[in-house]
């Protein structure tokens, strides 16, 4: 350093990055419809009317955000939310089945919801683990984490230098965050419907900017 002619250096900010990155907006779908366990609709419920309004709200919030692509899983609740976002940008939604929620095996088709509503002892015991292991016939935690992490990272690598939206599921977003942070617990906090989590994914490193932002729905500080 030249002591006779010191040069001021600015504080680093969130807008300063090293190398090219893809700015990924991970968005959970709107609230899904109530279902009767075992009914045809329980396999792939649409948005609840509240969920429709949530999707409209997040779409309006992101209307002024430059988006280069919008992705979603094939499930109705995610795809409908993605459409509500993409329509403001003249984009089609690109479907990626690897963004699907964790596969629940014997607890599929509303059985997971039924056990939760009844505080079923097996369900309560399972919740203490913090992972997706232990559900009969389920996908399992390691497989699920690997699937969603690969899907999100590979998508981001195709859009370096751009901003994209990926509309997925609470389990998917939790698994991705847990994997990035090295957490042994995959389910470690509640992902709100239509909340926005922002991660910058580069070719060599990644970093979070925002997690679970849902200010278009309510002020989390004053509730």
N, C-alpha and C positions, 0 to 999 in steps of 0.2 A: 504494500500500500504506500502511496506517495503521501507522506505526512504533511508536506507543504501545500498540497492541493487536494484535500479530502473530497471524495465524491459521495453525495447522499444516495442511499439505496432505499427503495420503497419496500414497505412491508408486503410479504406475499399475501395474495388473496385467493378466494375460490376461483376467480376467473383466470388465474395464472396456472398453466399446466406445463408439464414436461413432455414433449413429444405429442404426436397426434393421438386423439382419443375419439371414441364414440360416446356421446352423451345419451344415456339410456334412461327413459322414464318408465319405471316399472309400476304398473297401475293395477290394483285389484278391481275385479268386476263389481258392479252394483249388487245390492242385496238380491239374492235369488228368491224365487217364489216358495211359499210353503208347499210341502208335498205330503201325500199319503204314502208312507213307506210301502214299497213293493208295487206301487202303481207305475204305469208306463212313463209318466212324467218324472218320476223320482230318479230315473237314470240320467236325465239331462234337463233339470228345471230351467225355465226361462227367468227373466228378471221379474221380481215383485214390482208392483206399481211404485213403491218407494225406490226400488233399484233403478227403475226407468228415470225417475226424477234425479237420482244421484248421477246417472250416466249423462243426462243433459247438463247437469251442473259442472261436471268435470270437463265435458266437451267445450262448454262456453269458457271455462277458465283457461283452457289450452288453445283457444281459438287464435290468440295472437302469438303463440309460440311456434317458431319455424320448425315444422316436422318434415322429415324426408321420407319416412315410412312408418306404417302402423301394423303391428303384428298382434295375433291373438291365438289362443288355443281354439280347438274346434267346438268347444262347449258353448251352448247358447248364451249363457250369462256373460261370458267373456267376450264372445264375438259381438253381441249386441252393444256392449259398452264400447268396444273398439270402433264400431260403426259410428256411434255418437261422437267420437273424437275425430275420426277420419273425415267425416263429412264437411268439417270446417276447413279442410285443407285440400279438398279435391282428390283424396287418396282412396284407393281400394285397400281393404284389410287383407293382409297376407296371413293365411292360417298355417300354424305349425303345431301338429299334434303332440310334439314333445314338450309343449308348454302346458299340457293338461295337468289337472290337479292329481295328487297322489292317488294311486289305484288302491281301493279299500278292500278288495277281495270279498270275504263273507260279510263285511259291513257296508257293502255298496247298496245302491238303490234305496236310500233313506234309512237304512238300518243304523248307520252311524248317528244320524239325527235322533232316531228313536231311543237309542241307548243313552244318548246325552240328556234327552228330555226326562227320561225316567231315573236318571242318576244310577244306572245299572252298575252293580259292583265291579264287573269286569271292565266296564268303561272307565270307572273312577280309578281303578288300579292301573289301567293303561296310561291315563293322563299323567301319572307321576313320573313316567319315564322321560318325557320330553322328546321322544323320537317316534318315528312311524313303525318301528319294529313291534312285533307282538300281536298284530291284527291278523287273524287267521286268513290265509290266502292273500294277504296284502302284498304290495310291491316291495316293502322294506325300505329302511331309511337310506342306506348307502346307495342302492340302485336309484332311488328317487332323486337324491342329491346330485348324483352323477348325471342323470338325464337332464335335469333342468339347468344345471350349471353349464353343461356342454351346449345346450340349446341357446341360452342367453349369450354366452361368450362367442359362439360361432356366428350368431346373428350380428353381434356388435362388430366383429372383425370385418364383416362385409360392408360396414357403414362407418368406417373410420373417417373422422372429419365432419360427421353429420350428427343430427339429433333424431332419435327414433323413440316411438312409444311401443311398449310391449305390455299388452293387457292379459293378465293371467289370474292367478288364484292366490289366496292367502297362504296356503301351504307352499306353493311354488316360491313366492317372494321370501317367506321365512327361510326356506331351505337354501336359497341362493345367498341370503345375507349370512346365515349361519356358516355356510361353507367358506365364504370370503373372510369371515372373522375368526374362523377356526374354532367355532363353538361346538361342544359335544351335544348340546341341545339344539334340535332342529326347530322346535316350537318354543320360542322363548319370548314372544310378545304378540299382541293382537294387531293384525293388519286390518285397518278399517276399510270398509267398502269404498271403492274409488279413490283411496288414498294414493299419493304419488311418492315413490321412492326414486331418487335420482342417483345414478352411479356413472362415473366416468370410467370407461373400459378402454385401455390402450393395448398396444401389442406386447408390452412387457409388464405393465402394472395397472392396478385399478384402485379407485377411491370413491367413497360415498360423499355426496353433497347433502342429501336430504333423505330422511327415513320417515315414512308414514305421515306425510303432510296431507291433511284433509281440511284445510281452511275454507275450501269452497262449500263445505258442509256445516262446519261449526268451528268456533274458537276453542282449541283444546286446552288453553290456559284457563279459560273462564267457564268451565263446566263443573 
